[in-house]
Amino acid sequence: MAEVVNLRMARKAKARAAKAQSAAENRTRSSRSKGEKAAQQADMARVVSLLDGAKRERD
């Protein structure tokens, strides 16, 4: 005979596994590498310094 399986627990385990798989795919799709983060931070610093240099002083 086959092993007795609690269907509720099996369904929940299957849903958890599907959710974990989906989360792993989303992490790989939308995460940025360390180099990309550093490049964006350097670009933002450049833009901020450019804007600060263009500010007019109030007298």
PDB file of N, CA, C, O and CB in Angstrom:
ATOM      1  N   MET A   1       0.821  -1.197   0.000  1.00  0.00           N
ATOM      2  CA  MET A   1       0.000   0.000   0.000  1.00  0.00           C
ATOM      3  C   MET A   1       0.858   1.251   0.000  1.00  0.00           C
ATOM      4  O   MET A   1       2.031   1.227   0.374  1.00  0.00           O
ATOM      5  CB  MET A   1      -0.931   0.004   1.197  1.00  0.00           C
ATOM      6  N   ALA A   2       0.256   2.321  -0.421  1.00  0.00           N
ATOM      7  CA  ALA A   2       0.957   3.595  -0.484  1.00  0.00           C
ATOM      8  C   ALA A   2       1.010   4.247   0.897  1.00  0.00           C
ATOM      9  O   ALA A   2       0.253   3.895   1.802  1.00  0.00           O
ATOM     10  CB  ALA A   2       0.278   4.532  -1.494  1.00  0.00           C
ATOM     11  N   GLU A   3       1.903   5.182   1.027  1.00  0.00           N
ATOM     12  CA  GLU A   3       2.061   5.898   2.285  1.00  0.00           C
ATOM     13  C   GLU A   3       0.915   6.899   2.454  1.00  0.00           C
ATOM     14  O   GLU A   3       0.488   7.532   1.489  1.00  0.00           O
ATOM     15  CB  GLU A   3       3.433   6.619   2.339  1.00  0.00           C
ATOM     16  N   VAL A   4       0.428   7.033   3.672  1.00  0.00           N
ATOM     17  CA  VAL A   4      -0.654   7.971   3.969  1.00  0.00           C
ATOM     18  C   VAL A   4      -0.065   9.379   4.006  1.00  0.00           C
ATOM     19  O   VAL A   4       0.932   9.627   4.683  1.00  0.00           O
ATOM     20  CB  VAL A   4      -1.363   7.618   5.326  1.00  0.00           C
ATOM     21  N   VAL A   5      -0.695  10.299   3.269  1.00  0.00           N
ATOM     22  CA  VAL A   5      -0.195  11.667   3.175  1.00  0.00           C
ATOM     23  C   VAL A   5      -1.300  12.622   3.603  1.00  0.00           C
ATOM     24  O   VAL A   5      -2.438  12.513   3.146  1.00  0.00           O
ATOM     25  CB  VAL A   5       0.293  11.992   1.732  1.00  0.00           C
ATOM     26  N   ASN A   6      -0.965  13.545   4.471  1.00  0.00           N
ATOM     27  CA  ASN A   6      -1.904  14.581   4.869  1.00  0.00           C
ATOM     28  C   ASN A   6      -1.958  15.591   3.720  1.00  0.00           C
ATOM     29  O   ASN A   6      -0.973  16.282   3.457  1.00  0.00           O
ATOM     30  CB  ASN A   6      -1.482  15.266   6.237  1.00  0.00           C
ATOM     31  N   LEU A   7      -3.082  15.678   3.045  1.00  0.00           N
ATOM     32  CA  LEU A   7      -3.191  16.515   1.852  1.00  0.00           C
ATOM     33  C   LEU A   7      -3.009  17.995   2.155  1.00  0.00           C
ATOM     34  O   LEU A   7      -2.434  18.731   1.353  1.00  0.00           O
ATOM     35  CB  LEU A   7      -4.529  16.298   1.193  1.00  0.00           C
ATOM     36  N   ARG A   8      -3.496  18.430   3.303  1.00  0.00           N
ATOM     37  CA  ARG A   8      -3.355  19.839   3.670  1.00  0.00           C
ATOM     38  C   ARG A   8      -1.877  20.202   3.814  1.00  0.00           C
ATOM     39  O   ARG A   8      -1.432  21.234   3.312  1.00  0.00           O
ATOM     40  CB  ARG A   8      -4.114  20.140   4.983  1.00  0.00           C
ATOM     41  N   MET A   9      -1.129  19.353   4.497  1.00  0.00           N
ATOM     42  CA  MET A   9       0.296  19.622   4.690  1.00  0.00           C
ATOM     43  C   MET A   9       1.056  19.528   3.370  1.00  0.00           C
ATOM     44  O   MET A   9       1.976  20.309   3.129  1.00  0.00           O
ATOM     45  CB  MET A   9       0.890  18.644   5.709  1.00  0.00           C
ATOM     46  N   ALA A  10       0.683  18.589   2.526  1.00  0.00           N
ATOM     47  CA  ALA A  10       1.347  18.443   1.232  1.00  0.00           C
ATOM     48  C   ALA A  10       1.076  19.661   0.356  1.00  0.00           C
ATOM     49  O   ALA A  10       1.973  20.141  -0.338  1.00  0.00           O
ATOM     50  CB  ALA A  10       0.877  17.158   0.521  1.00  0.00           C
ATOM     51  N   ARG A  11      -0.155  20.163   0.387  1.00  0.00           N
ATOM     52  CA  ARG A  11      -0.510  21.331  -0.416  1.00  0.00           C
ATOM     53  C   ARG A  11       0.263  22.567   0.061  1.00  0.00           C
ATOM     54  O   ARG A  11       0.755  23.351  -0.751  1.00  0.00           O
ATOM     55  CB  ARG A  11      -2.032  21.590  -0.348  1.00  0.00           C
ATOM     56  N   LYS A  12       0.363  22.730   1.383  1.00  0.00           N
ATOM     57  CA  LYS A  12       1.102  23.865   1.935  1.00  0.00           C
ATOM     58  C   LYS A  12       2.592  23.763   1.608  1.00  0.00           C
ATOM     59  O   LYS A  12       3.223  24.771   1.287  1.00  0.00           O
ATOM     60  CB  LYS A  12       0.900  23.946   3.456  1.00  0.00           C
ATOM     61  N   ALA A  13       3.151  22.578   1.684  1.00  0.00           N
ATOM     62  CA  ALA A  13       4.568  22.387   1.365  1.00  0.00           C
ATOM     63  C   ALA A  13       4.833  22.703  -0.099  1.00  0.00           C
ATOM     64  O   ALA A  13       5.849  23.310  -0.438  1.00  0.00           O
ATOM     65  CB  ALA A  13       5.008  20.947   1.685  1.00  0.00           C
ATOM     66  N   LYS A  14       3.913  22.289  -0.964  1.00  0.00           N
ATOM     67  CA  LYS A  14       4.056  22.569  -2.395  1.00  0.00           C
ATOM     68  C   LYS A  14       3.982  24.071  -2.651  1.00  0.00           C
ATOM     69  O   LYS A  14       4.746  24.601  -3.458  1.00  0.00           O
ATOM     70  CB  LYS A  14       2.967  21.834  -3.206  1.00  0.00           C
ATOM     71  N   ALA A  15       3.065  24.761  -1.966  1.00  0.00           N
ATOM     72  CA  ALA A  15       2.932  26.211  -2.126  1.00  0.00           C
ATOM     73  C   ALA A  15       4.181  26.927  -1.627  1.00  0.00           C
ATOM     74  O   ALA A  15       4.640  27.884  -2.250  1.00  0.00           O
ATOM     75  CB  ALA A  15       1.693  26.727  -1.375  1.00  0.00           C
ATOM     76  N   ARG A  16       4.741  26.461  -0.492  1.00  0.00           N
ATOM     77  CA  ARG A  16       5.965  27.069   0.027  1.00  0.00           C
ATOM     78  C   ARG A  16       7.124  26.897  -0.943  1.00  0.00           C
ATOM     79  O   ARG A  16       7.906  27.825  -1.152  1.00  0.00           O
ATOM     80  CB  ARG A  16       6.326  26.465   1.379  1.00  0.00           C
ATOM     81  N   ALA A  17       7.234  25.727  -1.528  1.00  0.00           N
ATOM     82  CA  ALA A  17       8.317  25.461  -2.480  1.00  0.00           C
ATOM     83  C   ALA A  17       8.167  26.339  -3.719  1.00  0.00           C
ATOM     84  O   ALA A  17       9.155  26.860  -4.236  1.00  0.00           O
ATOM     85  CB  ALA A  17       8.335  23.970  -2.881  1.00  0.00           C
ATOM     86  N   ALA A  18       6.931  26.502  -4.196  1.00  0.00           N
ATOM     87  CA  ALA A  18       6.698  27.344  -5.371  1.00  0.00           C
ATOM     88  C   ALA A  18       7.024  28.796  -5.060  1.00  0.00           C
ATOM     89  O   ALA A  18       7.590  29.504  -5.892  1.00  0.00           O
ATOM     90  CB  ALA A  18       5.243  27.217  -5.849  1.00  0.00           C
ATOM     91  N   LYS A  19       6.663  29.239  -3.856  1.00  0.00           N
ATOM     92  CA  LYS A  19       6.940  30.615  -3.456  1.00  0.00           C
ATOM     93  C   LYS A  19       8.445  30.853  -3.333  1.00  0.00           C
ATOM     94  O   LYS A  19       8.944  31.903  -3.738  1.00  0.00           O
ATOM     95  CB  LYS A  19       6.240  30.937  -2.127  1.00  0.00           C
ATOM     96  N   ALA A  20       9.161  29.891  -2.781  1.00  0.00           N
ATOM     97  CA  ALA A  20      10.613  30.007  -2.649  1.00  0.00           C
ATOM     98  C   ALA A  20      11.278  30.045  -4.021  1.00  0.00           C
ATOM     99  O   ALA A  20      12.225  30.804  -4.230  1.00  0.00           O
ATOM    100  CB  ALA A  20      11.174  28.840  -1.818  1.00  0.00           C
ATOM    101  N   GLN A  21      10.795  29.242  -4.945  1.00  0.00           N
ATOM    102  CA  GLN A  21      11.346  29.230  -6.304  1.00  0.00           C
ATOM    103  C   GLN A  21      11.107  30.576  -6.985  1.00  0.00           C
ATOM    104  O   GLN A  21      12.001  31.118  -7.635  1.00  0.00           O
ATOM    105  CB  GLN A  21      10.717  28.089  -7.138  1.00  0.00           C
ATOM    106  N   SER A  22       9.901  31.109  -6.831  1.00  0.00           N
ATOM    107  CA  SER A  22       9.563  32.399  -7.422  1.00  0.00           C
ATOM    108  C   SER A  22      10.426  33.508  -6.824  1.00  0.00           C
ATOM    109  O   SER A  22      10.892  34.389  -7.547  1.00  0.00           O
ATOM    110  CB  SER A  22       8.072  32.712  -7.215  1.00  0.00           C
ATOM    111  N   ALA A  23      10.641  33.470  -5.513  1.00  0.00           N
ATOM    112  CA  ALA A  23      11.468  34.474  -4.850  1.00  0.00           C
ATOM    113  C   ALA A  23      12.908  34.405  -5.344  1.00  0.00           C
ATOM    114  O   ALA A  23      13.542  35.441  -5.544  1.00  0.00           O
ATOM    115  CB  ALA A  23      11.421  34.288  -3.331  1.00  0.00           C
ATOM    116  N   ALA A  24      13.425  33.214  -5.540  1.00  0.00           N
ATOM    117  CA  ALA A  24      14.793  33.059  -6.038  1.00  0.00           C
ATOM    118  C   ALA A  24      14.927  33.623  -7.451  1.00  0.00           C
ATOM    119  O   ALA A  24      15.920  34.278  -7.768  1.00  0.00           O
ATOM    120  CB  ALA A  24      15.205  31.578  -6.019  1.00  0.00           C
ATOM    121  N   GLU A  25      13.937  33.372  -8.291  1.00  0.00           N
ATOM    122  CA  GLU A  25      13.964  33.920  -9.651  1.00  0.00           C
ATOM    123  C   GLU A  25      13.904  35.441  -9.627  1.00  0.00           C
ATOM    124  O   GLU A  25      14.616  36.100 -10.385  1.00  0.00           O
ATOM    125  CB  GLU A  25      12.800  33.362 -10.479  1.00  0.00           C
ATOM    126  N   ASN A  26      13.062  36.003  -8.767  1.00  0.00           N
ATOM    127  CA  ASN A  26      12.947  37.458  -8.672  1.00  0.00           C
ATOM    128  C   ASN A  26      14.237  38.083  -8.164  1.00  0.00           C
ATOM    129  O   ASN A  26      14.633  39.151  -8.632  1.00  0.00           O
ATOM    130  CB  ASN A  26      11.788  37.841  -7.757  1.00  0.00           C
ATOM    131  N   ARG A  27      14.902  37.426  -7.206  1.00  0.00           N
ATOM    132  CA  ARG A  27      16.160  37.960  -6.690  1.00  0.00           C
ATOM    133  C   ARG A  27      17.212  38.030  -7.785  1.00  0.00           C
ATOM    134  O   ARG A  27      17.932  39.022  -7.893  1.00  0.00           O
ATOM    135  CB  ARG A  27      16.669  37.106  -5.530  1.00  0.00           C
ATOM    136  N   THR A  28      17.304  36.986  -8.595  1.00  0.00           N
ATOM    137  CA  THR A  28      18.324  36.988  -9.643  1.00  0.00           C
ATOM    138  C   THR A  28      17.971  37.966 -10.754  1.00  0.00           C
ATOM    139  O   THR A  28      18.863  38.532 -11.387  1.00  0.00           O
ATOM    140  CB  THR A  28      18.497  35.585 -10.220  1.00  0.00           C
ATOM    141  N   ARG A  29      16.690  38.170 -10.995  1.00  0.00           N
ATOM    142  CA  ARG A  29      16.268  39.050 -12.077  1.00  0.00           C
ATOM    143  C   ARG A  29      16.440  40.527 -11.715  1.00  0.00           C
ATOM    144  O   ARG A  29      16.837  41.326 -12.562  1.00  0.00           O
ATOM    145  CB  ARG A  29      14.818  38.772 -12.436  1.00  0.00           C
ATOM    146  N   SER A  30      16.145  40.893 -10.470  1.00  0.00           N
ATOM    147  CA  SER A  30      16.095  42.310 -10.141  1.00  0.00           C
ATOM    148  C   SER A  30      17.244  42.798  -9.271  1.00  0.00           C
ATOM    149  O   SER A  30      17.327  43.994  -8.993  1.00  0.00           O
ATOM    150  CB  SER A  30      14.821  42.607  -9.461  1.00  0.00           C
ATOM    151  N   SER A  31      18.115  41.928  -8.841  1.00  0.00           N
ATOM    152  CA  SER A  31      19.214  42.387  -8.001  1.00  0.00           C
ATOM    153  C   SER A  31      20.313  43.001  -8.860  1.00  0.00           C
ATOM    154  O   SER A  31      20.469  42.677 -10.037  1.00  0.00           O
ATOM    155  CB  SER A  31      19.775  41.229  -7.160  1.00  0.00           C
ATOM    156  N   ARG A  32      21.065  43.896  -8.234  1.00  0.00           N
ATOM    157  CA  ARG A  32      22.158  44.554  -8.944  1.00  0.00           C
ATOM    158  C   ARG A  32      23.485  44.071  -8.375  1.00  0.00           C
ATOM    159  O   ARG A  32      23.586  43.725  -7.198  1.00  0.00           O
ATOM    160  CB  ARG A  32      22.043  46.100  -8.837  1.00  0.00           C
ATOM    161  N   SER A  33      24.483  44.054  -9.218  1.00  0.00           N
ATOM    162  CA  SER A  33      25.795  43.609  -8.765  1.00  0.00           C
ATOM    163  C   SER A  33      26.472  44.733  -7.972  1.00  0.00           C
ATOM    164  O   SER A  33      26.021  45.878  -7.980  1.00  0.00           O
ATOM    165  CB  SER A  33      26.677  43.175  -9.970  1.00  0.00           C
ATOM    166  N   LYS A  34      27.545  44.382  -7.301  1.00  0.00           N
ATOM    167  CA  LYS A  34      28.281  45.352  -6.501  1.00  0.00           C
ATOM    168  C   LYS A  34      28.836  46.466  -7.386  1.00  0.00           C
ATOM    169  O   LYS A  34      28.838  47.633  -6.995  1.00  0.00           O
ATOM    170  CB  LYS A  34      29.419  44.661  -5.732  1.00  0.00           C
ATOM    171  N   GLY A  35      29.301  46.107  -8.563  1.00  0.00           N
ATOM    172  CA  GLY A  35      29.824  47.100  -9.497  1.00  0.00           C
ATOM    173  C   GLY A  35      28.760  48.072  -9.969  1.00  0.00           C
ATOM    174  O   GLY A  35      29.015  49.270 -10.092  1.00  0.00           O
ATOM    175  N   GLU A  36      27.563  47.557 -10.234  1.00  0.00           N
ATOM    176  CA  GLU A  36      26.472  48.434 -10.659  1.00  0.00           C
ATOM    177  C   GLU A  36      26.081  49.403  -9.558  1.00  0.00           C
ATOM    178  O   GLU A  36      25.820  50.577  -9.822  1.00  0.00           O
ATOM    179  CB  GLU A  36      25.260  47.611 -11.081  1.00  0.00           C
ATOM    180  N   LYS A  37      26.037  48.910  -8.306  1.00  0.00           N
ATOM    181  CA  LYS A  37      25.706  49.780  -7.178  1.00  0.00           C
ATOM    182  C   LYS A  37      26.758  50.873  -7.012  1.00  0.00           C
ATOM    183  O   LYS A  37      26.416  52.033  -6.785  1.00  0.00           O
ATOM    184  CB  LYS A  37      25.583  48.959  -5.884  1.00  0.00           C
ATOM    185  N   ALA A  38      28.033  50.509  -7.124  1.00  0.00           N
ATOM    186  CA  ALA A  38      29.117  51.478  -6.979  1.00  0.00           C
ATOM    187  C   ALA A  38      29.078  52.504  -8.101  1.00  0.00           C
ATOM    188  O   ALA A  38      29.313  53.689  -7.864  1.00  0.00           O
ATOM    189  CB  ALA A  38      30.474  50.769  -6.959  1.00  0.00           C
ATOM    190  N   ALA A  39      28.786  52.066  -9.315  1.00  0.00           N
ATOM    191  CA  ALA A  39      28.710  52.986 -10.446  1.00  0.00           C
ATOM    192  C   ALA A  39      27.569  53.973 -10.267  1.00  0.00           C
ATOM    193  O   ALA A  39      27.719  55.159 -10.560  1.00  0.00           O
ATOM    194  CB  ALA A  39      28.538  52.215 -11.754  1.00  0.00           C
ATOM    195  N   GLN A  40      26.438  53.495  -9.790  1.00  0.00           N
ATOM    196  CA  GLN A  40      25.305  54.389  -9.581  1.00  0.00           C
ATOM    197  C   GLN A  40      25.606  55.388  -8.469  1.00  0.00           C
ATOM    198  O   GLN A  40      25.249  56.561  -8.572  1.00  0.00           O
ATOM    199  CB  GLN A  40      24.040  53.584  -9.247  1.00  0.00           C
ATOM    200  N   GLN A  41      26.262  54.927  -7.406  1.00  0.00           N
ATOM    201  CA  GLN A  41      26.602  55.820  -6.308  1.00  0.00           C
ATOM    202  C   GLN A  41      27.597  56.885  -6.769  1.00  0.00           C
ATOM    203  O   GLN A  41      27.472  58.047  -6.383  1.00  0.00           O
ATOM    204  CB  GLN A  41      27.178  55.022  -5.128  1.00  0.00           C
ATOM    205  N   ALA A  42      28.574  56.512  -7.581  1.00  0.00           N
ATOM    206  CA  ALA A  42      29.541  57.470  -8.105  1.00  0.00           C
ATOM    207  C   ALA A  42      28.855  58.468  -9.027  1.00  0.00           C
ATOM    208  O   ALA A  42      29.174  59.657  -9.004  1.00  0.00           O
ATOM    209  CB  ALA A  42      30.670  56.745  -8.850  1.00  0.00           C
ATOM    210  N   ASP A  43      27.923  57.996  -9.832  1.00  0.00           N
ATOM    211  CA  ASP A  43      27.181  58.875 -10.731  1.00  0.00           C
ATOM    212  C   ASP A  43      26.345  59.876  -9.936  1.00  0.00           C
ATOM    213  O   ASP A  43      26.290  61.056 -10.282  1.00  0.00           O
ATOM    214  CB  ASP A  43      26.279  58.052 -11.667  1.00  0.00           C
ATOM    215  N   MET A  44      25.696  59.408  -8.873  1.00  0.00           N
ATOM    216  CA  MET A  44      24.897  60.307  -8.035  1.00  0.00           C
ATOM    217  C   MET A  44      25.786  61.343  -7.356  1.00  0.00           C
ATOM    218  O   MET A  44      25.399  62.507  -7.251  1.00  0.00           O
ATOM    219  CB  MET A  44      24.113  59.506  -6.978  1.00  0.00           C
ATOM    220  N   ALA A  45      26.963  60.946  -6.896  1.00  0.00           N
ATOM    221  CA  ALA A  45      27.887  61.884  -6.267  1.00  0.00           C
ATOM    222  C   ALA A  45      28.335  62.936  -7.273  1.00  0.00           C
ATOM    223  O   ALA A  45      28.476  64.111  -6.931  1.00  0.00           O
ATOM    224  CB  ALA A  45      29.105  61.143  -5.687  1.00  0.00           C
ATOM    225  N   ARG A  46      28.559  62.513  -8.514  1.00  0.00           N
ATOM    226  CA  ARG A  46      28.959  63.458  -9.554  1.00  0.00           C
ATOM    227  C   ARG A  46      27.843  64.455  -9.832  1.00  0.00           C
ATOM    228  O   ARG A  46      28.100  65.650  -9.977  1.00  0.00           O
ATOM    229  CB  ARG A  46      29.339  62.714 -10.842  1.00  0.00           C
ATOM    230  N   VAL A  47      26.624  63.980  -9.907  1.00  0.00           N
ATOM    231  CA  VAL A  47      25.479  64.856 -10.181  1.00  0.00           C
ATOM    232  C   VAL A  47      25.274  65.840  -9.038  1.00  0.00           C
ATOM    233  O   VAL A  47      25.016  67.021  -9.270  1.00  0.00           O
ATOM    234  CB  VAL A  47      24.199  64.026 -10.403  1.00  0.00           C
ATOM    235  N   VAL A  48      25.389  65.354  -7.801  1.00  0.00           N
ATOM    236  CA  VAL A  48      25.207  66.230  -6.641  1.00  0.00           C
ATOM    237  C   VAL A  48      26.277  67.307  -6.618  1.00  0.00           C
ATOM    238  O   VAL A  48      25.970  68.473  -6.366  1.00  0.00           O
ATOM    239  CB  VAL A  48      25.241  65.420  -5.334  1.00  0.00           C
ATOM    240  N   SER A  49      27.516  66.946  -6.874  1.00  0.00           N
ATOM    241  CA  SER A  49      28.587  67.945  -6.864  1.00  0.00           C
ATOM    242  C   SER A  49      28.412  68.935  -8.009  1.00  0.00           C
ATOM    243  O   SER A  49      28.727  70.115  -7.856  1.00  0.00           O
ATOM    244  CB  SER A  49      29.961  67.265  -6.959  1.00  0.00           C
ATOM    245  N   LEU A  50      27.921  68.477  -9.142  1.00  0.00           N
ATOM    246  CA  LEU A  50      27.663  69.372 -10.269  1.00  0.00           C
ATOM    247  C   LEU A  50      26.569  70.371  -9.911  1.00  0.00           C
ATOM    248  O   LEU A  50      26.685  71.557 -10.220  1.00  0.00           O
ATOM    249  CB  LEU A  50      27.266  68.568 -11.523  1.00  0.00           C
ATOM    250  N   LEU A  51      25.517  69.900  -9.268  1.00  0.00           N
ATOM    251  CA  LEU A  51      24.431  70.792  -8.864  1.00  0.00           C
ATOM    252  C   LEU A  51      24.876  71.755  -7.771  1.00  0.00           C
ATOM    253  O   LEU A  51      24.497  72.926  -7.787  1.00  0.00           O
ATOM    254  CB  LEU A  51      23.232  69.981  -8.384  1.00  0.00           C
ATOM    255  N   ASP A  52      25.673  71.277  -6.826  1.00  0.00           N
ATOM    256  CA  ASP A  52      26.169  72.157  -5.767  1.00  0.00           C
ATOM    257  C   ASP A  52      27.082  73.232  -6.343  1.00  0.00           C
ATOM    258  O   ASP A  52      27.094  74.360  -5.848  1.00  0.00           O
ATOM    259  CB  ASP A  52      26.915  71.346  -4.697  1.00  0.00           C
ATOM    260  N   GLY A  53      27.836  72.906  -7.364  1.00  0.00           N
ATOM    261  CA  GLY A  53      28.715  73.879  -7.995  1.00  0.00           C
ATOM    262  C   GLY A  53      27.951  74.919  -8.797  1.00  0.00           C
ATOM    263  O   GLY A  53      28.467  76.011  -9.031  1.00  0.00           O
ATOM    264  N   ALA A  54      26.756  74.612  -9.215  1.00  0.00           N
ATOM    265  CA  ALA A  54      25.964  75.539 -10.014  1.00  0.00           C
ATOM    266  C   ALA A  54      25.042  76.408  -9.163  1.00  0.00           C
ATOM    267  O   ALA A  54      24.339  77.265  -9.697  1.00  0.00           O
ATOM    268  CB  ALA A  54      25.148  74.774 -11.026  1.00  0.00           C
ATOM    269  N   LYS A  55      25.036  76.197  -7.847  1.00  0.00           N
ATOM    270  CA  LYS A  55      24.169  76.992  -6.975  1.00  0.00           C
ATOM    271  C   LYS A  55      24.661  78.426  -6.908  1.00  0.00           C
ATOM    272  O   LYS A  55      25.861  78.702  -6.926  1.00  0.00           O
ATOM    273  CB  LYS A  55      24.109  76.385  -5.562  1.00  0.00           C
ATOM    274  N   ARG A  56      23.697  79.327  -6.831  1.00  0.00           N
ATOM    275  CA  ARG A  56      24.049  80.732  -6.654  1.00  0.00           C
ATOM    276  C   ARG A  56      24.032  81.056  -5.169  1.00  0.00           C
ATOM    277  O   ARG A  56      23.205  80.545  -4.414  1.00  0.00           O
ATOM    278  CB  ARG A  56      23.076  81.661  -7.437  1.00  0.00           C
ATOM    279  N   GLU A  57      24.945  81.899  -4.774  1.00  0.00           N
ATOM    280  CA  GLU A  57      25.009  82.330  -3.382  1.00  0.00           C
ATOM    281  C   GLU A  57      24.070  83.511  -3.199  1.00  0.00           C
ATOM    282  O   GLU A  57      24.035  84.422  -4.026  1.00  0.00           O
ATOM    283  CB  GLU A  57      26.467  82.705  -2.970  1.00  0.00           C
ATOM    284  N   ARG A  58      23.317  83.490  -2.118  1.00  0.00           N
ATOM    285  CA  ARG A  58      22.435  84.622  -1.818  1.00  0.00           C
ATOM    286  C   ARG A  58      23.192  85.605  -0.938  1.00  0.00           C
ATOM    287  O   ARG A  58      23.900  85.219  -0.008  1.00  0.00           O
ATOM    288  CB  ARG A  58      21.116  84.147  -1.118  1.00  0.00           C
ATOM    289  N   ASP A  59      23.028  86.862  -1.247  1.00  0.00           N
ATOM    290  CA  ASP A  59      23.713  87.900  -0.449  1.00  0.00           C
ATOM    291  C   ASP A  59      22.796  88.482   0.587  1.00  0.00           C
ATOM    292  O   ASP A  59      23.202  89.364   1.344  1.00  0.00           O
ATOM    293  CB  ASP A  59      24.240  89.014  -1.342  1.00  0.00           C
TER     294      ASP A  59
END
